Amino acid sequence: MAAQTDNVVAFPGVRVATEPATLIIGASLEEEPCSAHRVFGVNDQMDLRSLSRVLAVIFGWGEESVPTKFHLPGSAVESAAQLVTGGRPAAVGVVDVPLSTTVAEVLQSPGDTLIWQWGLWEHTLQVREAFARDEATPDALCIGGSGSIRALGDVDAEEPVDIAAINRELTGRDSIQNTLATARADVVDIIERSGVFEFVPLLQALDLQRSESTALELTGEAGESVVKRLRALPIEDAEKDPAGHDAALVELLCLAALTSDELRHDVAAHVMERLGWESDEGIPLSGEDVEELAAASWAEMSALGLAGEDALSPVERLDLLREALRR
């Protein structure tokens, strides 16, 4: 499954203006006939000097000492321009932003844009989502991407983006192992057998160590029963129906990404192929095939409000999925 710029994990939430936030940012470098795109989450209290180092890692520019700077596009609002000019009237056009500025001072809401320049290369950053963060959320995580700087100017040099390797450099290998230690053993097994470590940032953002009280409060008097049903997933037996068991766990992980059904099907099919499953005819499974393999678990997930027409709100679903995925 080829990486797409929109093939990313979305994390909805309500941002309170006085609270630190995690911003989901799309970053792009366009150099015809090639381009490189990344989607990442970042702590909006980080300063731009630190953000520059994060961007160098996720795009693969390395540690070479190169002049870097940020500037607002010419269409930036006057208030943002005056922020970086000490409140003085700012001329229309490019406005350089001091590296000591925090991300929150220049990027706040979906659509806000900032330009990062690495040497002669200009990268466009645009906010996609903003949600309240807690201490467990990493300061920076790459959650999607396509294209490589090594392929710039050479369309035949395209190579896949190794999200797991990027995040190891950003957060450290120990952080990844600590995250996996909070997830169910069979979920960790799915990730390790498939090699799809892109799920690790998702688990980090879910904060699986958070108290189960949220799920209990959400489900009211039936809370304990609901938590037991969540913990009982998958319904498919691992020994009698290993394909169905794997498919159900894959669907749980994909549901936690809060993607569209189309993208969920694409990701589920990709992971099942990496796990070695195929149809009786020897062809790759479709997303619909994966859902059918996990039919019993899918019906239970729908009954619990995790999927289907009667699905709960995104935030409520995440609270329940946290219970289903935690160790």
N, C-alpha and C positions, 0 to 999 in steps of 0.2 A: 504494500500500500504506500503510494508515494506521499511524502509529506506535503501538506497544503498549508497555506498561510492561515486559513480559518479552521484548521484541524487542531483546535486547542481546547484546553479545559476552561470552562467559564465558572467563576465563583461569585454568585450573586450575594448581595448583602446591603445593608443600609449604613451609609456613612454618616456619622455625626460630625459636624464641622469641627468640634473641639477635640476630637479623638484622632490619634494616628490612624492612617489608612494604608491598605495595600492597594496599589494601582496595578491593573493589568494593562500593559502597554504593548502595542504593536510597533516594531522597529523595522525599517526597510532601507536597503541600499540598492539603488537602481543604477545599473551600468549596462546599457544595451550591448549585446542581445541578452545579457544575463542579469539576474538580480538575486539578492539574498534577503531573507525575511526571518525575523525572530519575534516570538511573543513571550513576554516574561512578566513575572510579578515582582514588585519592588516596594520596600518600605518608603512611604513618602516623607519620612523624617531624615532620610539619607541625604547627604550633601552631594552636589553635582560632581565634585572631585571623585567621590566613591562611586557614583553612578557611571562615570567615565570608565573606571576600572572594570565594572560589571559588564558594560557594553563591549569592551575589548575582549573579554573572556567569551561572551556568548557569540560574538561574530568571529572569533578566532584570530584576532589581530596579534596576539602574543604580547610579550612584555617589552617590546622594542620601545625606546623612548622617542615618542612622536608628539609634536604639539597638538593639543586637543582643546576644543572650546565648545560652548553651547551658545546658540542664539535663538531668539524668537523669530518666527516668520513675519513677513511684512504685514500680514493680516491680524497680528496679535492685538488684543484690546489695549487701549491706551493705559489702563490701570496697571496692566502687567509691565508695560514698557516703562512706566514711571517708577515701578518697584525697583528696577535695576539701574535706574538713573538717579536714585536718591530723591524721588519725588519731583524732580524737575520735569518740565514739559519735554517729551521725547519726540524726536523727528520720526516721521513715518519711514519704514524700511527695516533693515536688519538691526536688531538690538542684542548685543552681546550680554551674556548673563555671567556674573562672577561665579567661580567654582565653589565659593563658600555658601552659595544660595542652596536652600533645601529644595528637594523635588516638589514639596507641597506648595512652595511659593510660586511656582511657574506651571505646575500641572496639577489639576484638581478634579476635573469632570470629564466624562467621555467626550471626545472630540478635541480636547486641548492638545496643542501641538508644540513640539520643541525640536530644534535641529541640533544634532551632535556632529561635530567635525573632527575626524581623526586624520591628521595630515591634510591631504587634498580631498579626502573622501567624505561626502556628506550623507548622513543617515537621518531619516525622518522618524521621529517618535510621536505616536499619537495614543492618547488614553482610550482604552476600550471599556474598562470597568473600574469602579472604585468601591471598596467595601471595608468595613471596620476590621481591624486586625487585633490580634492578641500576642502575647509574648512567645507563644509556641510557633508562630508563623515565621519562616526564614526571611531574612532581609531581602534576599534576591533568589529567584528560581526561574530557570528557563522552562517554559511549558509547551513550546511548539516552534516549528521553524522549517524553512526550506531554503535551498540554495547555499552555495559556499563562496567565500571570498576567493578561494583558489580557482574557481571557475570563471571569475570575472574576465570577460573578453575572450573566453574559450568555452563555447557551449558544450564541447565534447568532454570537458573536465569536471562535469557535474558529479558531486558525491553526496551521500546522505548526511543529514545532520545528526550527530550523536548527542542527543539530549542528556542521556545519562552521564556521559563523560563531562559535558559542560557543567552539570550540576555537582558532580564530584569536585570539580575545581572551584565552584562557587561556595559550596557548603562543606566540602570535605567528605571523604569516604565514611568516616565515623558517623556523620550525620545521617547518611543514607541507611546504614546498618541500624542506627538507633530508631529510625522511623519504621523500618521493617520489623523491628522487635516489638512494636506496638500493634502490629496487624496479626490477624488470625494466621495460623500456620499454613492452612490450605490456600489462603490468599497470597502469602509470600511464595509458596510453591508455584502458583500460577505465574507470578512475576519472574521468578528465577528460571523456570523451565522455558518460558516464552522469550525471555531476554527483553521484554518490553518494560524497561525501567522508567519509561515516561510516566507510569502510574505512581512513582514514588513522590513527585511533587504534589500530586493529588492527595495522597495519604498525609503528607506533611501539612497541607493546608487544612485537612479535615481535623487535625489534632485529635487522634484516636484516644489520647489519654484524658481527654476532657470528661468530666463527670457525666454519668448517665442520667442525672436528675432532669436535664433538659428534655430528654425523650419521655421520661415518666410524666413530667408536667404537661407535655404536649398531648399525650394520649389519655390523660385523666384517669378515671377509675380503672380502666382497662390497661393501664400502663405496664404493669408487670407481665401481664399476658402477652401484650404486644412485643415487649422486649424478648420474651422467651421465643416467640415466633420468629423474630428477626435473627436470633442466635441459632435457631434450628435450620436456617437456610444453609446450603441448598437442600431441597427435598430429595433430589436424585441421589441414589446411593453411590459412593465412590468406587466400591468394588463391583457392584452389579451393573452400574451404568456410568462408567468413568467419563465418557464423552458428555453425557448430560450433566454430570457433576461439574466438569470443567466449564461447560457452557454457562451454567447458572452463576458460577463465580465470576466469569468474564462479564456477564450481564450486570452483576452487582457493581463491579468496578466501573463499567461504562455508565451506569445510571448515576453514580457519584460524580461523574464529569459534567452532568447536566447539559448534555449536548442534544441536538436535534435527533429524531429517530433515524434519519438518513445517515448522519455521521456516526451514531451509535452502531448501526448495522455495519458500516465500513470498518470501524475499529474492532468490533467483535469478530468479524470475519478474519481480519488480519491477525489478531491474537490467536484464534483457533488454528489458523494455518501455521503459525509459528510453533504451536503446541503439537503439530503433526496430525491434526484431524482433517479428514476429507470425506467426501460423500462416498456412497457405495460404488459409484461409477468412477471413483478415483479423481474427481475434480474438486477444486476448492469449495468450501461451504460458503453460502451467501449469508448475509446478516439475518435474513429471515429463517434460514436453516438453523442457525445458532439459537435463535429464539425458540424455534420448535423443539430442538433437542432439550431445552430447559423448560418445557411447557408447564410442568407441575410447579416449579419454582416461580416461573413467570406469572402464573395465576395467583400464587400467594403474594408475590410482590405487588401485583395490581390491587389485590384485596387490602393490602396494608397501606395503599396510597402512594407507593413508590413509582408507579407507572400507570398508563392508561388514561382514560377520559376523566376519571375521578381522582387524579393524582393531587397530592397536597402541594402547597406552595414550595418553591425551590428550597427556602431556608428550612422548612419543616422536613422536607425529604432528606436533606443533609443530616439533620439531627438523628433521623431514624437509620440512615445508611451508616452513620458512625457506629451505631450499636451493632449493625450487621457485620461490619468489617473489623472491629476491634478484637484484639486478642483476649 
